[in-house]
């Protein structure tokens, strides 16, 4: 019973009610997406769900899950299991009692409820960490509120999202709380208990390199501050050794080099702490020499390790993470330049995600420098690194909030304590008022972001309106094509096609092979003969009807289309909801082709976009409506938003454009060529229909069109096209 009293501090009734209330608010906000059809949310989460089903089918045996053998076709490479095994294991184990009765539906239900559980656990973890480190209930409550109301914990954390980074952040907070408890209570055994959530953080998130390095930095900072002691060293050692042991049981490669390296890195930190204690006794009167000696040892080990890796021709830091360390490197990587989650963020974006906590966290960092507790210093290092990392690559935002909010709570607690000591009564009230107003704004943003349907039923459309174009196409691929069919698409939809469609794909959301993605960009951006040659030469697949034919091959593309008076316009109106003027925009594959794909393929954008045509059109409209400058500016803006449709002749010859043109024409819609119309004061000329397109190597096999918007004048649809690779003259 003594252990329980130490491990779980006594909560009074107010504490309990406050935590339950805040956790309930957090759950309710993230549960707003239940207003829409429920599904697995996003892209990566589909693969996590798939692995959870495999583990459940194997009765919880995570060694039974195969590598990602569908990917990298047909090269034979695969993606290792590392960070796609932890959450699936948890989901599978929770579903096992119900699996025999409900099968995959049990896993599906558990996955949906896991995100609601995460919303509540994050509140509890933040409270425990702050209260344990500061003994301030005010700071702990405010940190919990920041977690509950944060917009950053909404975008990817809707029901069915399985956000592995957020789970990692929550488990890390529990580890910090338990490590602090071990040091504070002078009971290193709690360090062994802290290893359990730390182990879960590493296998669920996959940020083991980050965890190792942050712990090393925190330990070194502790030594520099001269706050290391025997209890701290023992507590960390038990946490590190048990974590290393548990992660060694994982079927994945854990750590920045391997499972062994991960365990050794944690042991090395323990040795560093004990070496400091030994030197402290040896050099008790010359403390300044101790950190210098340890620094020299660390630098020597680092240099030797880098030399060894260089000799073995091994890159110690993957390019994706090196781009965080060196943002100038990022602009040299085509994929990093085109993926929104890898593009550096402005301060306004950071403020939108994290609010006033971004500033208050700096005070919390200062507090931990003063206190010098290893658990607190670890949180400090995690906070600094996550803020910097998120500013460079914002895919970390729903992890960073779990570091920023506790630091902000600590900062508030510290400021209020100091103000009380100075007997300044008004300032704490003003501070809490500012924080309260900020939290209200955060709550509004979080509610709006949460009240949206999942990605697979919005299909990246400009508005959060459910449609089922993708679901229909994926169902057709799953049920109407051969089990061994090969599907090519842009990588965004790879996991959908792989998991829901149950098909082999050229690339997907975790593909790190730039060559694969570049080849797909080249296929879309060149004509059909080029595409056919690539498929035969590089992938050894042959068209249906060819003597060498063995594998049915399909190409999938998606975008919005607008139907106006029986004519089709690719894309959605730039002024969706207003009068249709013939100019459209794209959030689908056309927009990606005339942007990201050209960058990745290494083609000049001018080969596909006629900027002169765009500029001439804008000038003509400005001159035509010069008597009404406001209207002229609005019209020029609408035309400018159609940038991705100012096509050159090469764009018209590309596979991606021809797929959409033919797909609409075979349904009886004449397709209007973009930028062939005009807008004058006397009316709108919508342009000239394109000639018939009938590709010889690719034939439409299935077209899914689902209504997105209709206002009585025009209809906007989401269209998913499935074309089959065929021999010229052969009917699919």
N, C-alpha and C positions, 0 to 999 in steps of 0.2 A: 504493500500500500504506500510505502514511503516513496517508491519509484514513481508511482502514479501521481502523487502529490507534487513531486518535483517536475515531472514531465509535462503535466497539464496544470498550470497555475490555477489557483482558485478563482473562478469567475463569480462575481456577484450577479444578482438578477439583472441589473441594468446592463452589465457587460454582455450577458447572454442575449437579452432582448435586442440590444443594439446590433450585435453580430448577426443574429437571425434576420433582423429587419433589413440590414444592408445586403446580406447574401440573397435575400428574397428579391430585393430591387434589382440586383445584378442578374439574377436568373430571369426575372420578368423582362428586362430589356433585351437580353440575348434570345429570349423565347418568342419575341415578336415575329420572327420569321416563320413561326408555326401558323401564322395567318395564311400562308401560301402553301401550295403542295410541297410536302416534305420529301427531301431526297438527300443523298450525300452531297455536300456543298463543295464547290470549287473543282479543282482538277487533281492535285496530288492526293486528296482525301479519298478519291475513288480507289487508288491503288492501295492505300492503307486499309480500307474496308475489305478489299479483295484478299489481302494477306490475313486479316482477322478471320475471314471465312475459312481460309486454308488451314489456319491453326486450329480453329474450332473443329473442322472436319477431322483433324489429326488428334482430337481429344486433348488439346492444349500443348502438343509437342511442337515447339517453335523450331526445332531442328528439321521438321518435315517440310518447311516452306522452301520451295526451290528459288534460285536466283531469278532475276527478271529476264527470263530467256526469250520473251517475246520481242524485246527491243534489240536494236543494233543489227537487224536482219540485213543480209545473211552472213555477216562477218564472223559470228560466233562469240562476240563479246557479250558481257552481261553486266548489269548493275548489281553491286554487292548489297547485302541486306541491311547494312548499318542502321540508318535512321528510319527505315520503314518497317522495323520489326517490333519496337517497343510498345507503341500504342496498340497495334494489332494484337500483341500478346495480352495486354490488359483487357481489351475488349473481348477477346476470345475467352479468357478465363472467367470473366463476369457472365458470359452468355452460356457457359457449359451446363449449368443446372437446367437450362431451358432448351438446350440445343436438340436433345432427342425428341422433344415434343414439337418444336417449332422450326428446327433447322436454321437456314440462313436468315429467316425473319427474326430469330432471337438475336443474332449478331447485329442486324440492322437496327433493331429497337435499342439495344445497348448503346450502339454508336450514337444514336440521336440523343439519348439521355446523358451520355458522357459529357457533351458540351454544356448541358445545364449544370451538371455536377462541377465542371471546371469553373463555371461562373461563380459558384458558391465557394469552392475550395480556394480560389484565388483571393477572395475576401478574407478567409480565415488565415491563410498563409501570410498575407501582408500584415494582418493584425498581430499575429504571434511574433513575427520577426521584429516589428517595430517595438512592441511592448516589451519583448525580451531584451532588446538592445538598449532601450531608453527608460523603461519602467513608466512611460508616459501613456496613459490611456487616451488622452486627447490626440496625440500624434498617431497612435495606432488606429483610432477610429477614423481620422481624416485620411490616412493612407488607404484604409479599407474602402472609404467612399470614393477615393480617386480610382481605385480598381473597379468598383461597381459601376461608375458612371463614365468610364473612359471610352471615347470614340475609337481609340487605337485597339481596343479589345472587342471590337464589333465587326469590322469589315470581313475578317476571316474566321471569326468565332461564332458565326451563326450556327443554328442547329445542323448537325451533320458535317461540320467543318473539320473535325479532328485536327485542330491546329497544334502540331507537334512542338512548335517553338513556345507556345503559351504553356503547354503542359511542362516543358522543360523549365520555364521560368518559375512555375508554381512549386515544382519539386525542389528547385534550387533554394527557394525561400524557406521551405521546410528544413532543408539541410542546414541553412544558416541559423535558423532558430535552435536546432538541436545541438549544433556545434557550439553556439554561444552558451547554451545551457550547460554543456559539459565543462566549459571553461569557467563559467560563473559559479556553478555549484561544486567545482573542483572534483568532478566525477567523470574521468575520461571514458568510462564505459558508455556514456551517452554518445560519444563519437562513433562507436560501432553502430548505434541505432541511426545516427545521421547518415551512415553509408547507404541505408536502404533507399531513402528518397534521392540521394545523389546518384545511385545506380540507376534508378528509374529515370532521372533527368538525362543521363547519358544515353540510355538505350532508346528513349522515346524521342528526344530532340535530335540527338546525333551531334551535339555541340561539344564533343569531348575534348577536342584540341583547345577550344576556347576555355573550357572549365579548367583544364590542366594549367594552361598559361596564366589564367587569372588567379588560381591558387598559388602558383609560384610567385607572381607579382605581389600578392597580398602577404605571403610569408616573408619575402625580401623587404617589403615596406615595414613589416612588423619589426624586423631585425634593425633596420635603419633607425626606427623610432625607439629602439632599446626597450621594447615591451614584451619580448619573448620570455617565456618561463617554462618550467618543466611540465606543468599541467597542460599548457597550450600544445606543446610538442607531443605529449602523449595522446591528447584528445584528437589532434589531427592525424597522428599515425594510425590510430585505430580506425578512424573514418577512411583514411586513404587505403590501408591494407585491405579492409573488408570490401570497399568499393572495387578495388582492383580484382579481388577474388570473384565477386559477383559478376563483374563485367566479363571476366575470363570465361564464364559459362555461356556467354552469348554466342550464337552462331555467326555473328558479324565480326568484322575487323573493327575493334574498338581502339580509338586512340589516333594520334597523328601519324603513326607509322603502322602499328599493328596492335593486337591485344596485349602482347608482351610489352611493347613500348609504353602503352598507357599505364600498365601497372608499375613499370619501372619509373615513369615520370612522377607518379604519386609517392613512391618510395624515396625518390631523390629529394622531394620537398621535405619529407620527414627527416632524412639525413641532414639536410641543410639546417633545419631547426635544431637538431641535436648537436650539430657541429658548432652552431652559434653558442649553445649553452656550454660546450666544452671550452671554446675560445674565451667565453666570458669568465670562466674560472681561471683560465690560464693567463688572460690579459686583463684582470680585473681593474687595474689602474690605468690601462691604456685602451679605453673603450673605442676610441676613434679608429684604431687599427683594425678592429674586428670586422666592420662592414667592408673595409677596403680589401681585406684578405678574402672574404667571402665573395665579393664582387669579382676579384681576379680569378677565383676558382670557377665561378659561373661563366665568365667570359671565355676562359680557356676551354671548358667543356663545350660551350656553344660553337667556338671556332673549330674545334676538332670534329664535332658532329657535322658541321657544314662541309668541312673538307672531305669527310668520309662520304657524305651524300653526293657531293660533286664527283668524287672518284667513281661512285657507283652509278652516276648519271641519273640520280633520283632528284625530283623537284620537291623540296620540303614543304613548300606552301603552294597549294593549288591556285590557279590563276584567279578563280572566283574570289578567294579570300585575300590574295595578294592585291587585288584591285581595291579592297577596303583599306589596306595598309598604305598603298600608293595610289591615290585617286588619279594621278597623271597616267598611270598604266591602264586604267579603265578605258580611256578614250581610244586605246589601241586595239581593244578587243571588240570585234563587230557585234557579237551577241550581247555583250554588256551595254553597248551603246543603244541597242534597240529594245531591250526589255525594261519596262517601266519600273520594275522592282529593283533594278540595278542602277538607276539614274540618281545622282546626288540630289538631295532635297534642299529646298529653300528654308529659311528660318520660319517663314509663315506656315509652311506645311508642318514643320515640327511643332509649332505652337498649336495648330489645329488638332494634332494628334494627342499632345501631352499637356497642353494648357499651362497654367501657372506652376504646375509640378516641375516643369523643366527648370525654372529659376530656383524654386525652393530646394530642389535636390542638391544644388551647389552648397547650400548651408549644411545639409546633411553630410555631404562629403567632408566639409570642414570639421564637423563634430567628430567624425570617426578618426580623422587625423589627430585630433586632441586626445581621444580616448585610447586609441591604439590597440583595440581588441581585434583578434584575428578574424572573427566572424564579421565584424563591422567593416574591417579593411577589405575583406573579400567582396562585400556588398558595394563598397566604394569603387573598387577596381571594375567590378561587373557593370556598375552604373556608368562610369567614364567610358569604358570600351563600347558599351551598347549604344550610348548616345552618339559617339563618333561613328560607329559602324552603321547605325540607322541613317545618319546624315549622308553617308556615302551610298548605302544600299538599303532602301527602306523596307525590304521584305522582313526585316527584323523588328518592325514596330510593335507587333503584338507579343513580342518577348520583352522588349525594352521597357514597356509600361510596368512590368513586374519588378523592374529594378528602380525606375524613376519614382514610382509612387511611394515605396517604403523610404527611400532617401528623402523625399519631400516631407513625409510624415515625421521623420527624425529631425529634419530642419525646422519644422513648425514647433515641435516639442522643445528643441533647444532655444529658439527665439523666445517662446512664451516663458520658459524657465528664467531666462536672463532678464526679461522685462519685469517679471514678478519680483525677482531679486532686487531690481532697481526701483520697485514700487511704482512702476508706470502702469496705470490701470486701463487707460483708454486704448493704448497701442495694441494689446492683445486682441481686444474686441474688433478693432479696425482690421487687423491681420486676418482674423477668422471671417470677417465680413467679405474681404476681398477673395479669400479662398472659396467661400460659399457661393459668391456670384460666379466665379470661374467654374465651379462644379455644376451650377445650374446650366451654364452654357454648354459644358461638356455633355451633360445629360441630354440636352436637346439634340446635339449632333449625334450622340450614340443612338437615340431613339429613331431618328430619321434613317441612319445607316442600317439599323437593325430591321426596320420595317420594310424589308425587301425580299423577294424570292431568291432561291438558290440559282447559281450560275447556269445550270444545265437547262433550266426553264426560262432563262432570260436571254441566253445565247449571245451575250455581249451586245445586246441591243441598246439604243440610246436611252431607253426608259425602262424602269423595272416592271415591265408588263409580262406576265407569264405567257410563254408560247411553247409549243411542243414539236417544233421542226426538228430539232436535234434528236429528241427522244424517238420520233418516228423513223428517222434515218438510221439511228443506231439499232433500233429493233429490226429494221429490214436487213441490216448487215448481219445481225446475229442469227436471224431465222431463215433468211433467203439466200445466203451465200455459203460457200464451202467452208468447213471448219478450218482448213489450212489456207484460206485466202489471205492475200497480202494487201494491206491498205496504205496508201500514201496520203498524207495531209500535212498541213502546217503543224508544228510540234504542239501548239496550244491544246489541241484536242486529242493528243495521243492517248492519254489515259482513258478518256471516254471510249474511244474506239477499241482500245485494248481490253478494258475491263467490261464495259457494258456491251460492246459489240462482239467481244470475245474473238478478236482478230489480231494477227501479227501486224505491227506498224513499223514504218521506217524510222520514226522518231517520236518521242513523247516528252512529258514534262520534266523528267529527270535525266534526259539525254545530255551527256557532257561532250559527246563527240561532235565537234564543230563541223567535221566533214559531212556527216549525215545531214545536218540541218542545212548546210550550204548546198548540198546536192538537191535537196527538196526545193530550196529557193530557186536554183537554176532551172529545175524542171518546170516550175510555175511561170518563170519569167521568159522562157524561150518558147519556140513553136513546138508543135506536137511531134515533129520529126526528131527534134533534139531530145525531147522527153522520152520517146520510144528508144532512141539510141542509148540513153543513159540507163534505162531499165534493163536493156539486154546486155550492155557492156559491163555495167557496174554491179548490177543486182542479179544478173543471170535469170531473169524472168522474161517470158516470151508471150506475145499476144495470143489471145484465144483464137484458135484456127490455125496457128503456126504449127508445123511439124514438131517443134521442140517444146510446145506448150505443156506445162506441168502444173503451174500455180495460178489460180484466178487472181488477177491484180486489178485493184480499183483505186481511183483517185477521188478524194473528197474535198469539197470547198464549200464555203458558206458566206453569205452576206445578206443584207436587206435589199429588197427590190420594191419599187413603187409603180403601181398601175394607175394610169390616168387616162380616162376616156378610151380604154382598150389598148393603149400604148404602154410599153414597159420602159422604165428607167432604172438602171442598176444603182443601188444605194437608197438611202432615205432622204427626204427633203431637208435641205439645210435649215429651213424654217418650219420644221415639223409642227403641225398644229395650225399653221397659217396658210395663206394662199399658196398654191404650188406654182413655182416659177420656172421649173424645168432643171434646176440645179440641185445636185444631190451630194451627199457625203457618205463616208463609210467608216464603220467600226469593225468591219469584218475583213475578209481576206483581200479585198481590193485595196483597202487602206493599208493593210500590212504589206501587200505586194509592192505598192508604190511608196514604200518607206523602209520598213525593217528588212524585207527580203532583198531589196537592191543593195542595202548596206552589207548584209551578210554575204551576198553573192559577189560583192566587190564591183557592182555595175554602177556607173554614174547615173544619178537620178534623172539627169537631163536626157538620157536615152529613152525614158519612159514618160516624163512629164514635160510638156511644151510650155515652159514658163512664159515665152513670148505671147503665146495664145492667151494664157491666163491674164497677163498684163494688158494686152490689147482689149480684151473683153471688159476688164475693169475700167479702163480709160473711156471706152465707148459709152458705158453706162453712166460714168461720172459726167461726161459731156452732155448726154441725153437729158439728164435730170439736174443740170447745173442750176436751174431756177429754184430747186428745192434741195439744198445741201444735206439736210438731215436724212431725207429719203434716199438721196444718192449714196450717202455713207452707209446706210443700212443695206442697200442693194449690193454695193461693192463688197461689203462684209459677207453677204450670203454667197456671192460668187467665189470669194477667197476661200471659203470653207469647202469648196468643191475642188480644191487643189489636186486631190488624188485622181480626178477624172479628166484632167486636161491631157489626154493621151497623145503620144506620138504614134507614128506608124508601127514602131517596134512593140509598143504596148498593145496595139490592136492585133498583132500577130501572136501575142503570148498565149500560152495554154490557159492561164487563169482567166483572162478576159474572154477567150473563145468559149470556155466552159459556161460562163454565165450567159453569153449571148445566145449560144445554141440551146441551152437549157430553157430559156424563155421562149425562143422561137418555136421549139418543138411543141410547146403548149399553146401555140397560136397567137402569141403576143409579138407584134412588131417592136423591135428594140431601137430606141432613139439614141443616136450617137451623141455623146456628151459634147457640149460647147459648139453645137451646130445651130443652136437657136439664138434668139436675141430678146432683149427686153426693151421696149420703147414706150413712150407715153400713150401710144395708141393701142398697145396690147402686148401680148407675149407670143412669140414664135417658138414653139417647143423644139424644133430641130428636125433633122432628117433621119428616117429609119435606116438602119444598117442593112447591107445585103445579107442574104441567107448564109449561115455558117453551118457546114456539115463536116466535122472532123473525120478523118479516115482511121486513125489509130485509137481514137477514144470515142465511145458511144455512151449516151446517157442511159444508165441502168435503173436509176431511181431518183425522183425529184420530190423533195418534201417542202411544201410551202404552207406556212401557218400565219394567219393574220396577226399583225402587231398593232395596227392603228387604222382607223377609218373615220372620215369626217364628212361623208356625203359627196365629196368631190374626187378624192383619190383614196386608194387603199395601199397600205404598206405591209409587206409580208417579210418574214424571215424565210430564206430559201437555203436548203442544204442540198447540194448536188452530189450524186454518186455516179461516176463514169467508170466504165470497164475498159481495160486495155485489150484491143482486138486487132486482128489482122485485117488490113484494108480489104474491103469487099465482103467481109464476114459479118453477119448480123449477130449481135450479142444475144 
